[in-house]
Amino acid sequence: MLKDCGLQNLPFASFTQNLTWVATSLIAGALIAWAQMICFDGELKVAEPKTLRYRILHVAAVLVRRGRRLILRLDETGRGLKHSGGPS
């Protein structure tokens, strides 16, 4: 699972930068694990990070300013919430 969160290779030459990269990857893995335990059920509860990225995080959205408010408008077709032939 952690390889899918960025630990497949270390992108920097500096030890300190790679240490930061590893820490960030571990935090990402922990957030994915907690989200699966708390927010999802069924197929998504045991899905790999690659599948979660495709089906949950790749939802088209636009940030709109209305007066003094920022509104996030999500794609109404639900493309990111349904399986549409991507990775599984």
Biopython code that builds the backbone (N, CA, C, O; Angstrom):
import numpy as np
from Bio.PDB.StructureBuilder import StructureBuilder

atoms = [
    (1, "MET", "N", (0.823, -1.185, 0.000)),
    (1, "MET", "CA", (0.000, 0.000, 0.000)),
    (1, "MET", "C", (0.871, 1.255, 0.000)),
    (1, "MET", "O", (0.540, 2.225, -0.681)),
    (2, "LEU", "N", (1.960, 1.259, 0.736)),
    (2, "LEU", "CA", (2.780, 2.468, 0.816)),
    (2, "LEU", "C", (3.497, 2.770, -0.499)),
    (2, "LEU", "O", (3.839, 3.922, -0.766)),
    (3, "LYS", "N", (3.727, 1.751, -1.316)),
    (3, "LYS", "CA", (4.325, 2.017, -2.630)),
    (3, "LYS", "C", (3.380, 2.856, -3.478)),
    (3, "LYS", "O", (3.829, 3.679, -4.276)),
    (4, "ASP", "N", (2.069, 2.653, -3.313)),
    (4, "ASP", "CA", (1.091, 3.448, -4.047)),
    (4, "ASP", "C", (0.954, 4.856, -3.483)),
    (4, "ASP", "O", (0.333, 5.713, -4.110)),
    (5, "CYS", "N", (1.522, 5.104, -2.312)),
    (5, "CYS", "CA", (1.455, 6.434, -1.687)),
    (5, "CYS", "C", (2.744, 7.221, -1.876)),
    (5, "CYS", "O", (2.891, 8.293, -1.289)),
    (6, "GLY", "N", (3.683, 6.724, -2.678)),
    (6, "GLY", "CA", (4.869, 7.488, -2.987)),
    (6, "GLY", "C", (6.174, 6.886, -2.519)),
    (6, "GLY", "O", (7.220, 7.518, -2.667)),
    (7, "LEU", "N", (6.153, 5.684, -1.957)),
    (7, "LEU", "CA", (7.387, 5.093, -1.449)),
    (7, "LEU", "C", (8.027, 4.108, -2.421)),
    (7, "LEU", "O", (8.906, 3.340, -2.030)),
    (8, "GLN", "N", (7.606, 4.119, -3.658)),
    (8, "GLN", "CA", (8.197, 3.217, -4.637)),
    (8, "GLN", "C", (9.648, 3.596, -4.915)),
    (8, "GLN", "O", (10.499, 2.721, -5.074)),
    (9, "ASN", "N", (9.931, 4.884, -4.974)),
    (9, "ASN", "CA", (11.307, 5.352, -5.123)),
    (9, "ASN", "C", (11.443, 6.692, -4.413)),
    (9, "ASN", "O", (10.454, 7.393, -4.200)),
    (10, "LEU", "N", (12.658, 7.040, -4.053)),
    (10, "LEU", "CA", (12.910, 8.307, -3.380)),
    (10, "LEU", "C", (13.396, 9.304, -4.428)),
    (10, "LEU", "O", (14.420, 9.071, -5.071)),
    (11, "PRO", "N", (12.678, 10.408, -4.609)),
    (11, "PRO", "CA", (12.942, 11.297, -5.742)),
    (11, "PRO", "C", (14.094, 12.284, -5.561)),
    (11, "PRO", "O", (14.508, 12.912, -6.535)),
    (12, "PHE", "N", (14.620, 12.439, -4.358)),
    (12, "PHE", "CA", (15.613, 13.482, -4.111)),
    (12, "PHE", "C", (16.989, 12.887, -3.852)),
    (12, "PHE", "O", (17.107, 11.711, -3.507)),
    (13, "ALA", "N", (18.022, 13.695, -4.016)),
    (13, "ALA", "CA", (19.395, 13.281, -3.719)),
    (13, "ALA", "C", (19.740, 13.520, -2.252)),
    (13, "ALA", "O", (20.595, 12.833, -1.694)),
    (14, "SER", "N", (19.084, 14.482, -1.634)),
    (14, "SER", "CA", (19.365, 14.842, -0.248)),
    (14, "SER", "C", (18.651, 13.909, 0.728)),
    (14, "SER", "O", (17.484, 13.570, 0.532)),
    (15, "PHE", "N", (19.357, 13.498, 1.780)),
    (15, "PHE", "CA", (18.766, 12.647, 2.802)),
    (15, "PHE", "C", (17.600, 13.349, 3.490)),
    (15, "PHE", "O", (16.560, 12.736, 3.732)),
    (16, "THR", "N", (17.768, 14.618, 3.803)),
    (16, "THR", "CA", (16.728, 15.366, 4.515)),
    (16, "THR", "C", (15.461, 15.489, 3.667)),
    (16, "THR", "O", (14.354, 15.338, 4.185)),
    (17, "GLN", "N", (15.613, 15.758, 2.388)),
    (17, "GLN", "CA", (14.448, 15.853, 1.513)),
    (17, "GLN", "C", (13.752, 14.499, 1.390)),
    (17, "GLN", "O", (12.523, 14.436, 1.402)),
    (18, "ASN", "N", (14.520, 13.421, 1.273)),
    (18, "ASN", "CA", (13.926, 12.086, 1.201)),
    (18, "ASN", "C", (13.251, 11.709, 2.513)),
    (18, "ASN", "O", (12.225, 11.029, 2.501)),
    (19, "LEU", "N", (13.807, 12.138, 3.643)),
    (19, "LEU", "CA", (13.187, 11.884, 4.942)),
    (19, "LEU", "C", (11.826, 12.570, 5.015)),
    (19, "LEU", "O", (10.866, 11.995, 5.528)),
    (20, "THR", "N", (11.744, 13.783, 4.510)),
    (20, "THR", "CA", (10.474, 14.503, 4.462)),
    (20, "THR", "C", (9.488, 13.804, 3.530)),
    (20, "THR", "O", (8.297, 13.718, 3.830)),
    (21, "TRP", "N", (9.982, 13.311, 2.410)),
    (21, "TRP", "CA", (9.143, 12.574, 1.452)),
    (21, "TRP", "C", (8.554, 11.316, 2.099)),
    (21, "TRP", "O", (7.371, 11.019, 1.933)),
    (22, "VAL", "N", (9.390, 10.582, 2.837)),
    (22, "VAL", "CA", (8.924, 9.362, 3.506)),
    (22, "VAL", "C", (7.879, 9.703, 4.558)),
    (22, "VAL", "O", (6.856, 9.024, 4.651)),
    (23, "ALA", "N", (8.116, 10.736, 5.349)),
    (23, "ALA", "CA", (7.148, 11.139, 6.372)),
    (23, "ALA", "C", (5.813, 11.526, 5.743)),
    (23, "ALA", "O", (4.754, 11.157, 6.250)),
    (24, "THR", "N", (5.865, 12.266, 4.645)),
    (24, "THR", "CA", (4.635, 12.664, 3.950)),
    (24, "THR", "C", (3.907, 11.450, 3.383)),
    (24, "THR", "O", (2.679, 11.384, 3.432)),
    (25, "SER", "N", (4.650, 10.498, 2.850)),
    (25, "SER", "CA", (4.042, 9.272, 2.313)),
    (25, "SER", "C", (3.382, 8.459, 3.415)),
    (25, "SER", "O", (2.308, 7.893, 3.207)),
    (26, "LEU", "N", (4.007, 8.395, 4.581)),
    (26, "LEU", "CA", (3.415, 7.665, 5.707)),
    (26, "LEU", "C", (2.139, 8.338, 6.195)),
    (26, "LEU", "O", (1.174, 7.661, 6.549)),
    (27, "ILE", "N", (2.130, 9.663, 6.216)),
    (27, "ILE", "CA", (0.919, 10.385, 6.597)),
    (27, "ILE", "C", (-0.195, 10.124, 5.585)),
    (27, "ILE", "O", (-1.347, 9.917, 5.966)),
    (28, "ALA", "N", (0.150, 10.132, 4.295)),
    (28, "ALA", "CA", (-0.846, 9.848, 3.252)),
    (28, "ALA", "C", (-1.422, 8.442, 3.415)),
    (28, "ALA", "O", (-2.629, 8.243, 3.285)),
    (29, "GLY", "N", (-0.557, 7.472, 3.700)),
    (29, "GLY", "CA", (-1.034, 6.103, 3.917)),
    (29, "GLY", "C", (-1.949, 5.998, 5.126)),
    (29, "GLY", "O", (-2.955, 5.291, 5.086)),
    (30, "ALA", "N", (-1.604, 6.701, 6.205)),
    (30, "ALA", "CA", (-2.444, 6.684, 7.408)),
    (30, "ALA", "C", (-3.799, 7.341, 7.143)),
    (30, "ALA", "O", (-4.829, 6.851, 7.605)),
    (31, "LEU", "N", (-3.798, 8.450, 6.399)),
    (31, "LEU", "CA", (-5.063, 9.120, 6.074)),
    (31, "LEU", "C", (-5.965, 8.232, 5.218)),
    (31, "LEU", "O", (-7.179, 8.194, 5.416)),
    (32, "ILE", "N", (-5.366, 7.525, 4.271)),
    (32, "ILE", "CA", (-6.150, 6.607, 3.442)),
    (32, "ILE", "C", (-6.732, 5.487, 4.298)),
    (32, "ILE", "O", (-7.902, 5.134, 4.147)),
    (33, "ALA", "N", (-5.925, 4.931, 5.190)),
    (33, "ALA", "CA", (-6.401, 3.843, 6.054)),
    (33, "ALA", "C", (-7.543, 4.309, 6.962)),
    (33, "ALA", "O", (-8.539, 3.602, 7.112)),
    (34, "TRP", "N", (-7.411, 5.474, 7.559)),
    (34, "TRP", "CA", (-8.475, 6.006, 8.415)),
    (34, "TRP", "C", (-9.727, 6.314, 7.610)),
    (34, "TRP", "O", (-10.836, 6.039, 8.068)),
    (35, "ALA", "N", (-9.570, 6.878, 6.426)),
    (35, "ALA", "CA", (-10.730, 7.169, 5.589)),
    (35, "ALA", "C", (-11.466, 5.882, 5.231)),
    (35, "ALA", "O", (-12.696, 5.852, 5.225)),
    (36, "GLN", "N", (-10.725, 4.827, 4.937)),
    (36, "GLN", "CA", (-11.372, 3.557, 4.604)),
    (36, "GLN", "C", (-12.108, 2.986, 5.809)),
    (36, "GLN", "O", (-13.194, 2.428, 5.657)),
    (37, "MET", "N", (-11.540, 3.113, 6.991)),
    (37, "MET", "CA", (-12.198, 2.567, 8.184)),
    (37, "MET", "C", (-13.437, 3.363, 8.567)),
    (37, "MET", "O", (-14.431, 2.787, 9.010)),
    (38, "ILE", "N", (-13.387, 4.680, 8.399)),
    (38, "ILE", "CA", (-14.452, 5.531, 8.913)),
    (38, "ILE", "C", (-15.495, 5.895, 7.853)),
    (38, "ILE", "O", (-16.691, 5.907, 8.146)),
    (39, "CYS", "N", (-15.061, 6.187, 6.636)),
    (39, "CYS", "CA", (-15.950, 6.791, 5.642)),
    (39, "CYS", "C", (-16.551, 5.828, 4.623)),
    (39, "CYS", "O", (-17.615, 6.110, 4.072)),
    (40, "PHE", "N", (-15.904, 4.716, 4.364)),
    (40, "PHE", "CA", (-16.335, 3.863, 3.267)),
    (40, "PHE", "C", (-16.852, 2.529, 3.766)),
    (40, "PHE", "O", (-16.552, 2.097, 4.879)),
    (41, "ASP", "N", (-17.638, 1.888, 2.911)),
    (41, "ASP", "CA", (-18.073, 0.525, 3.186)),
    (41, "ASP", "C", (-18.051, -0.257, 1.886)),
    (41, "ASP", "O", (-17.863, 0.317, 0.813)),
    (42, "GLY", "N", (-18.239, -1.536, 1.977)),
    (42, "GLY", "CA", (-18.267, -2.387, 0.794)),
    (42, "GLY", "C", (-16.939, -2.448, 0.077)),
    (42, "GLY", "O", (-15.893, -2.661, 0.691)),
    (43, "GLU", "N", (-16.991, -2.257, -1.235)),
    (43, "GLU", "CA", (-15.823, -2.388, -2.109)),
    (43, "GLU", "C", (-14.732, -1.363, -1.795)),
    (43, "GLU", "O", (-13.545, -1.687, -1.843)),
    (44, "LEU", "N", (-15.124, -0.139, -1.477)),
    (44, "LEU", "CA", (-14.134, 0.912, -1.218)),
    (44, "LEU", "C", (-13.432, 0.752, 0.127)),
    (44, "LEU", "O", (-12.359, 1.318, 0.333)),
    (45, "LYS", "N", (-14.018, -0.003, 1.035)),
    (45, "LYS", "CA", (-13.405, -0.201, 2.351)),
    (45, "LYS", "C", (-12.103, -0.992, 2.245)),
    (45, "LYS", "O", (-11.223, -0.845, 3.094)),
    (46, "VAL", "N", (-11.972, -1.822, 1.221)),
    (46, "VAL", "CA", (-10.768, -2.649, 1.054)),
    (46, "VAL", "C", (-10.024, -2.329, -0.243)),
    (46, "VAL", "O", (-9.140, -3.081, -0.653)),
    (47, "ALA", "N", (-10.378, -1.220, -0.886)),
    (47, "ALA", "CA", (-9.768, -0.871, -2.176)),
    (47, "ALA", "C", (-8.322, -0.410, -2.003)),
    (47, "ALA", "O", (-7.942, 0.107, -0.953)),
    (48, "GLU", "N", (-7.534, -0.605, -3.041)),
    (48, "GLU", "CA", (-6.146, -0.130, -3.070)),
    (48, "GLU", "C", (-6.131, 1.385, -3.245)),
    (48, "GLU", "O", (-7.100, 1.949, -3.754)),
    (49, "PRO", "N", (-5.053, 2.060, -2.836)),
    (49, "PRO", "CA", (-4.973, 3.519, -2.991)),
    (49, "PRO", "C", (-5.155, 3.994, -4.428)),
    (49, "PRO", "O", (-5.733, 5.057, -4.658)),
    (50, "LYS", "N", (-4.669, 3.220, -5.395)),
    (50, "LYS", "CA", (-4.811, 3.595, -6.798)),
    (50, "LYS", "C", (-6.291, 3.668, -7.194)),
    (50, "LYS", "O", (-6.702, 4.580, -7.913)),
    (51, "THR", "N", (-7.073, 2.718, -6.728)),
    (51, "THR", "CA", (-8.504, 2.704, -7.011)),
    (51, "THR", "C", (-9.204, 3.867, -6.324)),
    (51, "THR", "O", (-10.071, 4.504, -6.922)),
    (52, "LEU", "N", (-8.841, 4.153, -5.079)),
    (52, "LEU", "CA", (-9.442, 5.281, -4.364)),
    (52, "LEU", "C", (-9.130, 6.597, -5.072)),
    (52, "LEU", "O", (-10.001, 7.456, -5.202)),
    (53, "ARG", "N", (-7.895, 6.753, -5.525)),
    (53, "ARG", "CA", (-7.533, 7.975, -6.253)),
    (53, "ARG", "C", (-8.408, 8.139, -7.485)),
    (53, "ARG", "O", (-8.901, 9.233, -7.762)),
    (54, "TYR", "N", (-8.599, 7.062, -8.217)),
    (54, "TYR", "CA", (-9.357, 7.144, -9.463)),
    (54, "TYR", "C", (-10.845, 7.390, -9.203)),
    (54, "TYR", "O", (-11.470, 8.203, -9.883)),
    (55, "ARG", "N", (-11.404, 6.691, -8.226)),
    (55, "ARG", "CA", (-12.850, 6.740, -8.040)),
    (55, "ARG", "C", (-13.334, 7.835, -7.110)),
    (55, "ARG", "O", (-14.489, 8.250, -7.211)),
    (56, "ILE", "N", (-12.494, 8.316, -6.210)),
    (56, "ILE", "CA", (-12.936, 9.328, -5.249)),
    (56, "ILE", "C", (-12.277, 10.680, -5.516)),
    (56, "ILE", "O", (-12.967, 11.697, -5.583)),
    (57, "LEU", "N", (-10.967, 10.704, -5.667)),
    (57, "LEU", "CA", (-10.250, 11.966, -5.764)),
    (57, "LEU", "C", (-10.264, 12.582, -7.156)),
    (57, "LEU", "O", (-9.978, 13.771, -7.298)),
    (58, "HIS", "N", (-10.586, 11.816, -8.175)),
    (58, "HIS", "CA", (-10.594, 12.349, -9.540)),
    (58, "HIS", "C", (-11.994, 12.777, -9.963)),
    (58, "HIS", "O", (-12.468, 12.404, -11.036)),
    (59, "VAL", "N", (-12.642, 13.550, -9.126)),
    (59, "VAL", "CA", (-13.951, 14.092, -9.449)),
    (59, "VAL", "C", (-13.742, 15.532, -9.888)),
    (59, "VAL", "O", (-13.114, 16.319, -9.180)),
    (60, "ALA", "N", (-14.263, 15.869, -11.047)),
    (60, "ALA", "CA", (-14.099, 17.220, -11.574)),
    (60, "ALA", "C", (-14.844, 18.217, -10.693)),
    (60, "ALA", "O", (-15.961, 17.954, -10.249)),
    (61, "ALA", "N", (-14.215, 19.360, -10.448)),
    (61, "ALA", "CA", (-14.834, 20.397, -9.626)),
    (61, "ALA", "C", (-14.338, 21.764, -10.074)),
    (61, "ALA", "O", (-13.284, 21.886, -10.697)),
    (62, "VAL", "N", (-15.111, 22.784, -9.747)),
    (62, "VAL", "CA", (-14.748, 24.162, -10.046)),
    (62, "VAL", "C", (-14.963, 24.979, -8.777)),
    (62, "VAL", "O", (-15.993, 24.855, -8.115)),
    (63, "LEU", "N", (-13.987, 25.811, -8.447)),
    (63, "LEU", "CA", (-14.115, 26.709, -7.307)),
    (63, "LEU", "C", (-14.668, 28.040, -7.812)),
    (63, "LEU", "O", (-14.044, 28.703, -8.641)),
    (64, "VAL", "N", (-15.851, 28.430, -7.305)),
    (64, "VAL", "CA", (-16.563, 29.610, -7.776)),
    (64, "VAL", "C", (-16.646, 30.624, -6.641)),
    (64, "VAL", "O", (-16.895, 30.262, -5.491)),
    (65, "ARG", "N", (-16.438, 31.883, -6.970)),
    (65, "ARG", "CA", (-16.582, 32.949, -5.978)),
    (65, "ARG", "C", (-17.931, 33.630, -6.191)),
    (65, "ARG", "O", (-18.216, 34.124, -7.282)),
    (66, "ARG", "N", (-18.752, 33.656, -5.157)),
    (66, "ARG", "CA", (-20.057, 34.325, -5.176)),
    (66, "ARG", "C", (-20.081, 35.322, -4.029)),
    (66, "ARG", "O", (-20.198, 34.933, -2.867)),
    (67, "GLY", "N", (-19.975, 36.576, -4.343)),
    (67, "GLY", "CA", (-19.907, 37.584, -3.289)),
    (67, "GLY", "C", (-18.631, 37.394, -2.490)),
    (67, "GLY", "O", (-17.532, 37.477, -3.037)),
    (68, "ARG", "N", (-18.773, 37.144, -1.227)),
    (68, "ARG", "CA", (-17.610, 36.888, -0.369)),
    (68, "ARG", "C", (-17.427, 35.408, -0.065)),
    (68, "ARG", "O", (-16.606, 35.051, 0.780)),
    (69, "ARG", "N", (-18.160, 34.559, -0.723)),
    (69, "ARG", "CA", (-18.111, 33.122, -0.459)),
    (69, "ARG", "C", (-17.394, 32.382, -1.573)),
    (69, "ARG", "O", (-17.467, 32.755, -2.744)),
    (70, "LEU", "N", (-16.703, 31.328, -1.182)),
    (70, "LEU", "CA", (-16.142, 30.394, -2.150)),
    (70, "LEU", "C", (-17.000, 29.138, -2.135)),
    (70, "LEU", "O", (-17.281, 28.577, -1.076)),
    (71, "ILE", "N", (-17.407, 28.708, -3.307)),
    (71, "ILE", "CA", (-18.266, 27.528, -3.429)),
    (71, "ILE", "C", (-17.554, 26.507, -4.297)),
    (71, "ILE", "O", (-17.061, 26.842, -5.374)),
    (72, "LEU", "N", (-17.494, 25.271, -3.841)),
    (72, "LEU", "CA", (-16.917, 24.180, -4.612)),
    (72, "LEU", "C", (-18.050, 23.438, -5.303)),
    (72, "LEU", "O", (-18.886, 22.811, -4.652)),
    (73, "ARG", "N", (-18.070, 23.515, -6.626)),
    (73, "ARG", "CA", (-19.112, 22.824, -7.403)),
    (73, "ARG", "C", (-18.532, 21.531, -7.954)),
    (73, "ARG", "O", (-17.590, 21.545, -8.746)),
    (74, "LEU", "N", (-19.105, 20.416, -7.526)),
    (74, "LEU", "CA", (-18.655, 19.096, -7.968)),
    (74, "LEU", "C", (-19.384, 18.689, -9.235)),
    (74, "LEU", "O", (-20.494, 19.149, -9.502)),
    (75, "ASP", "N", (-18.754, 17.826, -10.009)),
    (75, "ASP", "CA", (-19.351, 17.291, -11.227)),
    (75, "ASP", "C", (-20.622, 16.531, -10.865)),
    (75, "ASP", "O", (-20.590, 15.623, -10.034)),
    (76, "GLU", "N", (-21.722, 16.893, -11.477)),
    (76, "GLU", "CA", (-23.006, 16.284, -11.140)),
    (76, "GLU", "C", (-23.210, 14.921, -11.777)),
    (76, "GLU", "O", (-24.138, 14.208, -11.395)),
    (77, "THR", "N", (-22.378, 14.536, -12.732)),
    (77, "THR", "CA", (-22.572, 13.236, -13.378)),
    (77, "THR", "C", (-22.140, 12.097, -12.478)),
    (77, "THR", "O", (-22.550, 10.957, -12.696)),
    (78, "GLY", "N", (-21.318, 12.376, -11.465)),
    (78, "GLY", "CA", (-20.878, 11.331, -10.548)),
    (78, "GLY", "C", (-19.856, 10.400, -11.154)),
    (78, "GLY", "O", (-19.741, 9.256, -10.715)),
    (79, "ARG", "N", (-19.099, 10.850, -12.157)),
    (79, "ARG", "CA", (-18.128, 10.009, -12.823)),
    (79, "ARG", "C", (-17.143, 9.403, -11.835)),
    (79, "ARG", "O", (-16.769, 8.238, -11.972)),
    (80, "GLY", "N", (-16.722, 10.166, -10.854)),
    (80, "GLY", "CA", (-15.727, 9.664, -9.910)),
    (80, "GLY", "C", (-16.291, 8.696, -8.897)),
    (80, "GLY", "O", (-15.530, 7.995, -8.231)),
    (81, "LEU", "N", (-17.607, 8.637, -8.763)),
    (81, "LEU", "CA", (-18.206, 7.771, -7.749)),
    (81, "LEU", "C", (-18.613, 6.415, -8.292)),
    (81, "LEU", "O", (-18.900, 5.505, -7.514)),
    (82, "LYS", "N", (-18.646, 6.256, -9.597)),
    (82, "LYS", "CA", (-19.038, 4.989, -10.207)),
    (82, "LYS", "C", (-17.858, 4.383, -10.927)),
    (82, "LYS", "O", (-16.964, 5.096, -11.383)),
    (83, "HIS", "N", (-17.853, 3.086, -11.028)),
    (83, "HIS", "CA", (-16.775, 2.411, -11.752)),
    (83, "HIS", "C", (-16.991, 2.595, -13.244)),
    (83, "HIS", "O", (-18.045, 2.234, -13.768)),
    (84, "SER", "N", (-16.001, 3.154, -13.931)),
    (84, "SER", "CA", (-16.178, 3.415, -15.365)),
    (84, "SER", "C", (-14.992, 2.883, -16.166)),
    (84, "SER", "O", (-14.504, 3.551, -17.078)),
    (85, "GLY", "N", (-14.533, 1.690, -15.826)),
    (85, "GLY", "CA", (-13.505, 1.063, -16.639)),
    (85, "GLY", "C", (-12.088, 1.423, -16.271)),
    (85, "GLY", "O", (-11.164, 1.024, -16.980)),
    (86, "GLY", "N", (-11.871, 2.156, -15.202)),
    (86, "GLY", "CA", (-10.524, 2.533, -14.775)),
    (86, "GLY", "C", (-9.892, 1.423, -13.961)),
    (86, "GLY", "O", (-10.372, 0.289, -13.978)),
    (87, "PRO", "N", (-8.822, 1.734, -13.249)),
    (87, "PRO", "CA", (-8.153, 0.728, -12.437)),
    (87, "PRO", "C", (-9.076, 0.177, -11.367)),
    (87, "PRO", "O", (-9.933, 0.894, -10.850)),
    (88, "SER", "N", (-8.905, -1.077, -11.036)),
    (88, "SER", "CA", (-9.750, -1.663, -9.987)),
    (88, "SER", "C", (-8.942, -2.439, -9.002)),
    (88, "SER", "O", (-9.493, -2.998, -8.054)),
]
sb = StructureBuilder()
sb.init_structure("model")
sb.init_model(0)
sb.init_chain("A")
sb.init_seg("    ")
for serial, (resi, resn, name, xyz) in enumerate(atoms, 1):
    if name == "N":
        sb.init_residue(resn, " ", resi, " ")
    sb.init_atom(name, np.array(xyz, "f"), 0.0, 1.0, " ", f" {name:<3s}", serial, name[0])
structure = sb.get_structure()
